[in-house]
């Protein structure tokens, strides 16, 4: 079964550590739902990554189409 274009999405997380300390996490988040690309965001806390993924999944579930 091929998914509908309106109900598909892509999220790319690029994560890295800057320096030798554990609090130097950096994550760049790119996301698309259907044809709508969101503005890329950058976060530095795991909780912010979780929040971004949850928000993206909720948007995908509620996307018109």
Protein Blocks (a to p, Z undefined) as FASTA:
>chain_A
ZZdfklgccdddddddehjbfklcccdddddehjbccdddddfbfklmmmmmmmmmmmmm
mpgZZ
